[in-house]
Amino acid sequence: KGAPARAASGGEDTLTLDLDAKGMLAALKVRLSAVLPSLALPTGGVRGLAARLDADLNLPVAAPHPAGNAQPAEPLAPPLSGRGSLNISAADALGAPLAVDAHWRLEQRGERGEERRDARVDLTRAEGVGLRGLASLAASWRDIRNARDAATAPVLSGPTLSGPTLSGTADLAVADWSALSRAAGTALSGGEARLRVRLGDGNPLPALAAAGGAATPLHAEATADRLSIGGAATLGTLSLTLDMQDMRDIWGGATPRVAARLRTGPGTAAGLAWDAANATLDMDAATQTLRLDTLHLSDTDHGARVNLTRPADIQLVDGVRVDGLHLALAATPPEAPATRRDGRNERPAASAYTTSSGSSGSSGSSGSSGSTGATGALDISLDLHGDDDARNVMLDAALTGVPLRVLRLAADLPLPEGRISGSASLRGQGNSGSGQFRLEAEDVAYPDPGQ
């Protein structure tokens, strides 16, 4: 048993270690305890840190070389294996708990020269930065350094691994929005919120693939009943999913590809308000390109809708470039007043709107006054690149027959009915620029004060 080892600095920075080891190498029991009164981290201070690692290890032990025999002896003990637990507890600067309780195991089996190794970690408690939940992770890999035919493959100078093949799950819930806000560096609040992650097939021990390993897909889903992000966005409901084809691309040097899907209920962000929204996005890290596949915003109260008509690429190399973002902007006119009865026949009431020329118009006259509504288009091309001192800007935008009612997504104002068309062309570099703008309106109808 080792005596406690203390750091030389003393005081609040003193780290106390206690190591207890018993048994032979072939069957070794180890307990390592650590205590640290305070610890400074980039996300904030931690105090009262205590950790304990318990391990039962079986280490391979080779027999001594027989006299005159140059060949190595076979191991006397089973291959490397072990199991144990890890417990960590602490608190942040404001007393919020930080805790991890985990069980782990490591096994090695298989023919010599092609041993398979399995590792698994189960987190029965994970709590910190406002989150609480469970998780498990399993990995399998194989050492195939002696598994190749020397006649068909070069001599291997070191171990060659197949895999690792990974699998696991995690389920985390927000337990303390204040603690999560401190960790995120921005004000967050909301209702019930969860994060679920599935790695690989989610099985306790993944099936080991052939040399080179198997793809390890990643699926993550975040949901919230209600979410407020500082003063930037407020969402009634949220569902965000991320899918990666192969998690190993992150550390394997390959190009990771990620697909994302976002759904929300009523919300506000970037000056817009809606009652339903969804979008899908693909990311190619190699070309630093985001592909916006679908986008939809709608507001039933104002009868306004925005839809992406075709996928759009957003390039993020040395700036932002959007080439051909095409949106359809639609609006449904207000319903006409209820029909009146004269005892024998029904007839519709007069329209509650008058046209800009002052004459009374029916709800089916033209433009956005039609009962089927109106749809316009917005086309945008944007190129913004360079550094702050030499920023190059190119913007081209065109509006075609856009219903004025759609603008109520951005401003809840008593706007008239009608349509607008126009264009904008802007070029600039650094602090100078020039542009041309055009805007026109048609079929404008104001509410009739007599109705």
C-alpha positions in Angstrom: 0.0 0.0 0.0 1.5 3.3 -1.1 1.6 6.2 1.3 -0.5 9.3 0.4 1.4 11.6 -2.1 0.8 15.3 -1.7 1.6 18.1 -4.1 4.3 20.4 -2.9 2.2 23.6 -3.3 0.0 22.9 -0.3 -3.2 24.7 0.7 -6.2 24.8 -1.6 -4.0 23.5 -4.5 -3.0 20.3 -2.7 -3.7 17.1 -4.5 -3.8 14.0 -2.3 -3.4 10.6 -3.8 -3.8 7.2 -2.1 -2.8 4.0 -3.9 -3.6 0.5 -2.6 -2.5 -2.5 -4.6 -2.8 -6.1 -3.4 -2.1 -9.5 -5.0 0.1 -10.9 -7.7 0.3 -9.5 -11.3 -1.9 -12.3 -12.5 -4.7 -11.3 -10.1 -4.1 -7.7 -8.9 -6.6 -5.5 -6.9 -6.0 -1.8 -7.2 -7.7 1.2 -5.5 -6.6 4.7 -6.4 -8.2 7.7 -4.5 -7.7 11.4 -5.3 -8.8 14.5 -3.4 -8.4 18.1 -4.6 -10.1 21.0 -2.7 -10.4 23.2 -5.8 -9.7 23.2 -9.5 -9.9 26.0 -12.0 -11.4 25.1 -15.4 -12.1 27.1 -18.5 -15.8 26.8 -17.8 -15.5 27.8 -14.1 -14.2 26.6 -10.8 -14.7 23.2 -9.2 -14.4 22.5 -5.5 -14.4 19.4 -3.4 -13.2 17.1 -6.1 -13.0 13.5 -5.0 -12.3 10.5 -7.2 -11.9 6.8 -6.6 -10.9 4.1 -9.1 -11.3 0.4 -8.2 -9.8 -2.3 -10.5 -9.5 -6.0 -10.6 -6.7 -6.7 -13.1 -5.4 -9.9 -14.7 -2.1 -9.1 -16.3 -0.3 -11.6 -18.7 2.8 -13.1 -17.0 5.4 -14.9 -19.0 7.3 -17.9 -17.7 11.1 -17.5 -17.3 13.2 -18.7 -20.3 14.3 -22.3 -20.0 18.1 -22.6 -20.0 19.5 -22.8 -23.6 16.1 -22.0 -25.2 15.9 -18.8 -27.1 12.2 -19.1 -27.8 9.8 -17.0 -25.6 7.6 -18.9 -23.3 3.8 -19.0 -23.5 2.0 -16.8 -20.9 1.1 -18.5 -17.7 -1.9 -16.3 -17.1 -5.0 -15.6 -19.2 -4.7 -12.6 -21.6 -5.1 -9.1 -20.3 -8.5 -8.5 -18.7 -10.0 -6.4 -15.9 -13.1 -4.8 -14.5 -13.9 -2.1 -12.0 -15.6 1.1 -11.2 -15.0 4.9 -11.2 -16.7 7.4 -8.9 -16.2 11.2 -9.2 -18.0 13.8 -7.1 -17.5 17.6 -6.9 -19.5 20.9 -7.0 -19.3 24.0 -9.2 -18.7 27.5 -7.8 -22.4 27.9 -7.0 -22.8 24.5 -5.4 -24.4 22.6 -8.3 -23.4 18.9 -8.2 -20.9 17.3 -10.5 -20.8 13.5 -10.4 -19.9 10.4 -12.4 -20.5 6.8 -11.4 -19.3 4.2 -13.9 -18.5 0.5 -14.3 -16.0 -0.7 -16.8 -14.4 -3.9 -18.1 -11.7 -5.0 -20.5 -11.3 -8.4 -22.1 -8.9 -10.0 -24.5 -9.5 -13.3 -26.3 -8.8 -15.1 -29.5 -6.0 -16.8 -31.3 -2.5 -15.6 -30.7 -1.5 -13.0 -33.3 -5.1 -12.1 -33.9 -6.4 -11.3 -30.4 -9.7 -9.5 -30.0 -10.1 -6.8 -27.4 -13.4 -5.7 -26.0 -13.9 -2.7 -23.7 -17.1 -1.4 -22.2 -18.0 1.6 -20.0 -21.5 2.0 -18.4 -22.3 5.4 -16.7 -25.0 4.7 -14.2 -24.9 8.4 -13.1 -23.7 11.4 -15.0 -24.5 14.8 -13.6 -23.0 18.2 -14.3 -23.3 21.6 -16.1 -27.1 21.3 -15.7 -27.4 17.9 -17.3 -28.2 14.5 -15.8 -28.5 11.1 -17.4 -27.1 7.6 -18.3 -24.7 6.4 -21.0 -22.8 3.3 -22.2 -20.0 2.8 -24.7 -18.5 -0.4 -26.1 -15.5 -0.9 -28.4 -14.0 -3.9 -30.1 -10.7 -4.1 -32.0 -8.2 -6.7 -33.2 -4.4 -6.9 -33.4 -3.7 -8.6 -36.8 0.1 -8.0 -36.9 0.8 -11.8 -37.4 -2.4 -12.7 -39.3 -1.0 -11.9 -42.8 0.8 -14.3 -45.1 4.4 -13.2 -45.3 4.5 -14.3 -49.0 1.7 -12.0 -50.0 2.1 -9.0 -47.6 5.0 -7.0 -46.5 6.5 -7.7 -43.0 4.7 -5.5 -40.5 6.9 -3.5 -38.2 4.2 -2.9 -35.6 0.6 -3.8 -34.7 -2.1 -3.3 -37.2 -5.6 -2.8 -35.8 -8.9 -3.6 -37.3 -11.5 -1.2 -36.0 -12.2 -0.1 -33.5 -15.9 -0.9 -33.9 -17.9 1.3 -31.6 -21.4 1.1 -30.2 -23.2 2.9 -27.5 -26.1 5.1 -26.3 -26.6 8.2 -24.1 -29.7 9.7 -22.7 -29.3 13.1 -21.0 -31.9 15.5 -19.6 -31.7 19.2 -18.6 -31.9 19.3 -14.8 -30.8 22.9 -14.1 -31.2 25.6 -16.8 -29.2 28.1 -14.7 -26.1 25.7 -14.5 -26.4 25.0 -18.2 -26.6 28.7 -19.0 -23.3 29.3 -17.1 -21.6 26.5 -19.0 -22.9 27.7 -22.4 -22.1 31.3 -21.7 -25.6 32.5 -22.7 -29.0 32.7 -21.0 -31.0 29.5 -21.6 -34.4 28.6 -20.2 -37.2 26.1 -21.1 -39.3 23.2 -20.2 -38.4 19.5 -20.4 -35.5 18.9 -22.7 -33.5 15.8 -23.6 -30.6 14.7 -25.7 -30.5 11.1 -27.0 -27.4 9.7 -28.8 -27.0 6.3 -30.6 -23.5 5.3 -31.8 -23.2 2.3 -34.1 -26.0 -0.3 -33.6 -26.3 0.6 -29.9 -25.6 -3.0 -28.8 -23.7 -3.7 -25.6 -20.8 -5.3 -27.6 -20.6 -4.5 -31.3 -19.9 -7.2 -33.8 -16.3 -7.1 -34.9 -15.9 -6.3 -38.6 -13.1 -7.4 -40.9 -9.8 -5.6 -41.1 -10.4 -1.9 -41.5 -13.4 -1.9 -39.2 -17.0 -1.1 -40.0 -18.7 2.2 -40.4 -19.9 3.7 -37.1 -23.0 5.8 -37.8 -23.9 8.5 -35.3 -27.5 9.5 -34.6 -28.4 12.3 -32.1 -31.7 13.9 -31.3 -32.4 16.9 -29.1 -36.0 17.7 -28.1 -37.5 20.5 -25.9 -41.0 21.4 -25.0 -40.0 25.1 -24.8 -36.7 26.8 -25.3 -35.5 30.4 -25.0 -32.0 31.3 -26.1 -31.0 34.7 -24.7 -32.9 37.4 -26.5 -32.2 35.8 -29.9 -34.8 33.0 -30.2 -37.9 31.6 -28.5 -39.3 28.3 -29.6 -42.5 26.6 -28.4 -41.2 23.1 -29.3 -38.0 21.9 -30.8 -36.8 18.7 -32.5 -33.2 18.6 -33.9 -31.7 15.5 -35.3 -28.1 14.9 -36.5 -26.9 11.9 -38.5 -23.3 11.2 -39.4 -22.5 8.3 -41.8 -19.3 7.2 -40.1 -18.1 8.7 -36.8 -14.5 7.4 -37.5 -14.2 10.1 -40.2 -13.5 12.6 -37.4 -10.2 11.0 -36.3 -9.5 9.0 -39.5 -8.7 12.0 -41.8 -11.7 11.3 -44.0 -14.4 13.8 -44.8 -17.3 13.7 -42.4 -20.7 14.1 -43.8 -23.5 15.3 -41.5 -27.2 15.6 -42.2 -29.4 17.7 -39.9 -33.2 18.2 -39.6 -34.9 20.9 -37.5 -38.6 21.1 -36.6 -40.1 23.8 -34.4 -43.5 24.9 -33.2 -44.4 28.5 -32.7 -41.2 30.6 -32.4 -39.4 33.9 -33.1 -35.8 34.4 -34.3 -33.9 37.0 -36.4 -36.9 39.3 -36.4 -39.2 36.6 -37.8 -42.3 35.0 -36.1 -44.0 31.7 -37.1 -46.2 29.0 -35.8 -44.4 26.1 -37.5 -41.0 25.7 -39.2 -38.8 22.9 -40.5 -35.5 22.6 -42.4 -33.1 20.0 -43.5 -29.4 20.5 -44.1 -26.4 18.5 -45.4 -22.8 19.4 -44.5 -19.7 18.5 -46.5 -16.6 19.3 -44.4 -14.2 18.7 -47.3 -15.6 21.5 -49.4 -17.0 23.5 -46.4 -20.4 23.5 -48.1 -23.8 23.4 -46.5 -26.7 22.2 -48.6 -30.1 23.5 -47.5 -32.5 20.9 -48.8 -35.8 22.1 -47.4 -37.1 25.2 -45.5 -40.6 26.0 -44.5 -42.1 28.8 -42.3 -45.7 29.4 -41.7 -47.9 31.7 -39.6 -51.6 30.8 -39.6 -52.6 34.0 -37.9 -51.3 36.1 -40.8 -51.9 33.5 -43.5 -48.3 33.6 -44.5 -45.9 30.9 -45.7 -42.3 30.7 -46.9 -40.9 27.6 -48.8 -37.6 26.8 -50.4 -38.4 25.8 -53.9 -35.1 23.9 -54.6 -31.9 23.0 -52.7 -29.4 25.7 -52.2 -25.7 25.5 -51.5 -24.0 27.7 -48.9 -20.2 27.7 -49.3 -18.2 28.8 -46.2 -14.7 29.0 -47.8 -13.1 32.4 -46.8 -16.5 33.8 -46.1 -20.1 33.0 -47.2 -21.4 32.4 -50.7 -25.0 31.6 -51.6 -25.7 31.1 -55.3 -29.3 31.0 -56.1 -31.5 30.8 -53.0 -35.1 30.6 -54.3 -38.0 31.1 -52.0 -41.7 31.0 -52.6 -43.6 33.5 -50.4 -47.4 32.9 -50.2 -50.3 34.5 -48.4 -53.9 33.7 -47.9 -56.3 36.7 -47.8 -58.5 37.2 -44.8 -61.8 35.4 -44.9 -64.8 37.4 -46.1 -67.4 38.3 -43.4 -70.0 35.6 -42.7 -72.8 35.3 -45.3 -76.1 37.0 -44.5 -79.6 35.6 -44.6 -82.6 37.6 -45.9 -85.1 34.8 -45.1 -85.0 33.2 -48.6 -81.5 33.3 -50.1 -77.9 33.6 -48.9 -75.6 36.2 -50.4 -72.0 37.1 -49.4 -71.2 40.3 -47.6 -69.3 43.0 -49.4 -65.5 42.9 -49.1 -64.0 44.5 -46.1 -61.3 46.1 -48.3 -61.3 48.8 -50.9 -58.7 49.1 -53.7 -56.2 51.9 -53.9 -58.4 53.6 -56.5 -61.2 53.8 -53.9 -63.7 51.5 -55.6 -65.1 48.6 -53.7 -63.7 45.2 -54.7 -64.9 41.7 -54.1 -62.7 39.2 -52.3 -62.0 37.4 -55.6 -61.0 40.4 -57.6 -57.3 40.0 -58.2 -53.9 39.5 -56.7 -53.8 38.7 -53.0 -57.5 39.5 -52.7 -58.4 36.2 -54.3 -59.8 33.4 -52.2 -57.0 31.1 -53.2 -54.3 33.5 -52.1 -51.2 34.6 -54.0 -47.6 33.4 -54.2 -44.6 35.4 -55.0 -40.9 34.7 -55.3 -37.6 35.9 -53.7 -34.3 35.1 -55.4 -31.0 35.8 -53.6 -27.4 35.5 -54.5 -24.8 36.5 -52.0 -21.0 36.5 -52.0 -19.2 37.8 -48.8 -15.5 37.1 -48.5 -12.2 38.5 -47.5 -11.0 39.9 -44.2 -12.4 42.8 -42.2 -10.1 45.3 -43.9 -10.9 44.2 -47.4 -14.3 42.7 -47.3 -15.9 42.1 -50.7 -19.6 42.1 -50.9 -21.9 41.1 -53.8 -25.6 40.9 -53.3 -28.3 40.4 -55.9 -32.0 40.0 -54.9 -35.3 40.0 -56.8 -38.8 40.2 -55.5 -41.6 39.1 -57.9 -45.3 39.5 -56.9 -44.7 39.0 -53.2 -47.9 39.4 -51.1 -47.5 42.2 -48.5 -49.1 39.9 -46.0 -45.9 37.8 -45.9 -44.0 40.8 -44.4 -46.1 40.2 -41.2 -43.7 37.3 -40.5 -41.2 40.0 -39.7 -43.3 42.8 -38.5 -46.8 42.5 -36.9 -48.1 45.7 -38.5 -51.5 46.6 -40.0 -50.2 46.3 -43.6 -52.5 46.6 -46.5 -53.2 43.8 -48.9 -51.4 43.8 -52.2 -48.2 42.7 -53.9 -44.7 44.1 -54.2 -41.9 43.5 -56.7 -38.5 44.9 -57.0 -34.8 44.2 -57.2 -31.5 45.1 -55.4 -27.9 45.0 -56.6 -25.1 45.9 -54.3 -21.3 45.8 -54.8 -18.8 46.8 -52.2 -15.2 46.5 -51.0 -13.9 47.5 -47.6 -15.8 50.7 -46.5 -17.1 51.7 -50.0 -19.8 50.4 -52.2 -22.6 51.2 -54.6 -25.9 49.7 -55.5 -29.2 50.0 -57.3 -32.7 49.4 -55.7 -36.1 49.3 -57.2 -39.5 48.6 -55.5 -43.1 48.8 -56.8 -46.5 47.8 -55.4 -49.7 46.8 -57.1 -53.2 45.8 -56.3 -52.9 47.6 -52.9 -56.1 47.4 -50.8 -56.6 49.1 -47.5 -59.2 48.1 -44.9 -62.5 49.8 -45.4 -63.2 51.8 -42.3 -67.0 51.5 -43.0 -67.0 47.7 -42.5 
